[in-house]
């Protein structure tokens, strides 16, 4: 089971927030080929959404998404 890391996501650019640095600070840089999981939840004016889980495989350097 992963660790909980609270906080606010960075400002979105073109609909996406880059959380690479936040993830690296909390868990370290994952090795190439490792699958990482991220759980997010919206908090708007006291209303809380259900958690959404997203995952991705870590690409080699120079590949799209790296």
Secondary structure by P-SEA (a helix, b strand, c coil): cbbbbbccccccccccccaaaaaaaacccccccbbbbbbbbbbcccccccbbbbbbcccccccccc
